[in-house]
Amino acid sequence: MTDPIETLELPQHAQDGHRWQLLARLPRAPQASLLWLPALGVAAKHYLPLAEALAARGIAVFVHEWRGNGGSNLRADRTHDWGYRELLLQDLPISEAAVAAQLPGLPRILGGHSLGGQLACCRLGLLARERAPERPARLWLVASGAPYWRAFPPRTRWWLPFAYRFLSWLADRRGALPGRTVGFGGDEARGLIRDWSRSALSGRYAAAGVDLDLEAAMAEVEIETRALVLDSDWLAPESSLRYLLSKLPRTQAQVETLDGRTLGTRADHFAWMKHPGAIAALLTR
């Protein structure tokens, strides 16, 4: 008989009025805490199967909610806009503090899927530059990689710059990206898409309104890293993951590529979220 898993919804709020719930799954005697960052346009609740699978293996999981998604009280439109600055400097520190307050003294892990993995790396750079005393000891990445067009295989990279420019143009023209309509992400803030598109076209991470050199900050990060690639995931191929990891040159990462037989489902960008057992086992191995 397995130990019970405690379910929590911890209300959080930022100074600018953004409110969200930090979703938690806590084992009876956790070995470490994980703050998990979702992919672009994916609500936190969709990672609860992963959180429960990891909690069953002794990891206390807290799933962050990006503003504009799921239980966030904000929705992107012409009058509500944000970018990486708000996500990295206003929202994430609050979720980090909530995790530390809930489980003080435990080893901390930061992890993410897709955009969540990218912003986890950026956040680690900020923490390294701040010399934060309670920095995460490990980084976990699943189906994540830099969107830089040159980091993709030839069959994909030729058309990516056109797509990146179009999505940024569309978001500016409409006041927010109609992601549900075009089939990419959710309805996303134009500032967020602008920051994302800039990194996708240039290969460099930066945030409008943030003077700190994120690239230089990430180069200071030293952390144990485990990264999982899915072999049918054209959105985050191994080459894009390797490019993202190159931003953390002091980090030695363990990278594994998984196929459908290992996962028990399609080895693409999203299918694993409903069948996360193999992912949880590999991350905690």
N, C-alpha and C positions, 0 to 999 in steps of 0.2 A: 504494500500500500504506500503510495507516494504522499509526501508531506503536502498539506494544503498550501495554495498560493493565494496571497492576499491581493485584493484588487483595490486600487485607489485611483481617484480622479482629483488631482491637486490643482485648485484654481490659481492662475498666475495673472499678473497684469503689469504692463509697461507704463512708463511715465506719460506716454503720448495717448493713453487710453486703450491700447490694444489689450484684449483679454483672451485667455485660452486656458484649456485644461491640459495638464501634464498627466498623461495616462501611465499608470505604473502597475507592474506585476512583480510581487515580492515573495521570494521563497522564505521559509521559516528561518534559515541560517545562511544568508547570502555570503558568498565568497568575494564578490566585487559588485560594483554598480555600473550600469551601462546607460549613457544618455544616447538615444538613437535619433538620428535626423532623417526625415523622410525625403523621398524623391520630389521633384518638381510636380506640383499639382496633386499629390497623393496625401489624403487625410491620415492623421495619426492612427485612427482606429483600424486601418488596414494592416498595421504591423502587430496587432495584438496576438495573432497566431505565433509569430516569431517571438514576441515577448514571453508568451506562455511556455514555448519550447525551451527558451533560454532559462526561464525561472525554474523549470523542472530540472535544470542542470546546475542550479546554484547561483545564477546571475540575476541580480535585481535590475529590472529593466524599466526605464522611464522613456516614454516616447514623446518627443517634442512635437508641437503643432506649428507649422509655418503660418504666419499671418496670411489671411485670405483663404485658408483651407479649413475643411472640417469644422471643428468647434470654435475656431477663431471668430471673434465678433466683427471682424473687418471683411469687406469684399472689395476687390480692386475695381475702380471705375475712374471716371475723369476727375473726381474730387478726392479720391483715396489712392495715393501712390506711395511706393516705397521701393527700396533696392537692397543691395547687399549690406549697406551701412546699418539699416534698421535691424536686419536679421542677425548680423554679427555683433553689433554693439549694444542694441537695446533688448532684444528678446532672448538670445542665447545665454547671456550672463544671468538672467533671472531663472531660467530653467536649471542652469548649473548650480546656482545657490540653493534652489529647492532640493536638488538631489543631495547636496552636501548636508543640508539641514535634516533631511529625512534619514540619511545613513552616514553619519559622520565617521571618519576614520577608515572607511573601507577603500580599498584600491579602486580607482576610477578608470572607466573605459569610455572612449568617445567613438561613436560609429555612425555609419550612414550608408544610404542607398542612393546611387546616382548623384543628383545635385547635393544631397545630404552628405555624401562622402567628400565632395569637393569643398563644401563649406566647413566640414569638420577639419579639413587640412588648413583652410584659411584661419579658422578659429584657433587651432593649435599654434599657428604662427603668431597671432595676437597675444596668446597666453605666454608664449616663449619670450616675446618682446617685453611684456609686462613683468616678467619673472614671477608669475603667479605661483604662490607656494603650494597650492593643491592642484597641480596640473594632472591631466589623465596620464596613466602609466602605459596604456595600450590604445591602439587605433584599429578598429575593425571596419573593413570596406567590403560591401557586397554589390556587385553589378554597378560599379562606379568607375569613372574615368573622366579625364578632361575632355571638353567638347571641341578642343582645337582641331580644326579641319585637317591639318597636315598629319595629325596623329592617327588618322583613320586609314584603313586599307584603300588602295587605288579605286576599287569599284564603288566606293562610297564618297571619297573625299572630293571628287570633281564637282559635285553639285551642292555640297554642304555650304559653301560661302553664300550662294544664292539664297538658300533656305534661311540662314542666319540673318541676312540683311532684310529679307522679306518679313520675317517674324518681328524684328525690331521696328520696321516701318509700319506694319499693321498695328502693333501695340500702340505706337505713337499716334497713329491716325484715329484709332478707335477709342483711345483713352485707357485701354487695357487690352491685353491679348485675349481674344475669344478662343482660348485653347480647347474648350469642349467642342467648339464648332469645327476648328481646323484639325483636331485630332492630335494635339501636342500639348501636354501639361493640362493645367486647369485654366481658369480665367485669371491671368497673371498680371501683376502690376507692371506698367510700362517701364518703370525704373529698374525693376528686377530683370526684365527681359533685356533692357539696354546693357546692364552690367554683364549678364550672361553672354549676350551676343558679342560684347567687346572681348571677353576672354576667349570665345570660340573663334573669333577672327584673328586675334593677335597672338594667342597662346600664353598670354600673361594675365594674372589675376589682379584686379583693381576694383575699388568700390567708389562710386561717385560720393563725394563728401568726406572721404577718409583720406587724410594726407599720408598716413603710414604706408610705406612700401610693403605690400603683402608678400611679394616675391622674396624680398630680403628677409622678412620675418619668418616665412616658411622654411627658408634655408637654415634657420637656427634650430629647428625642431629636432629633438632626439627622442624617439619613441618606438616601442616594440609594435610592429604592424603585421596584421594578417589580412590578406585581401583575396577575395574569391571572384573568379571570372566565370561566366556562364558561356558555354561554347557556341550557343546560337543567339547570342545577344549582340545584334549589330549596333545597338545604341551605346554600348560600353565594351568594345572589343579589348582584348589584352593590350593592344598597342596604345589605346587611349588611357588605360590604367597605368601602364608603365610611364607614360608622359606625366600623368598626375603625380606619381611617386617620385619622378625626377625633381619635383619641386621640393622634396624633402631629402636632400642628398645625404644627411647624417643618419638617415633611418634605413635599417636593413629590414626589408619586408619579406614575409613568406607569402608567395603567390601560388594559388592552386586554381586549375581550370576544371570545371565540373561539367559532366554531360547529363543527358536526360536519365540515363540508367542510374547514375548516382543520386540524382535529385528525386527520382520517382515522378517526375513531371517534365514538361518542356524546359529546356535550359535557356530560356529567354529572359528578357528584362524584368518581367512581372510575374510569371506563373509560379515561381518559387514562393511567393508571399503567402499563397494558400496552402502550401505543402513545405513548411520550413524546417522539418525535422533534420534533414541532412545538413542544411546550412548551420543550424544550431549546434549539431554535433561537431562539425568541422571547426567552427569558431572557438569552441570550448575544449577542443582536443588537447 
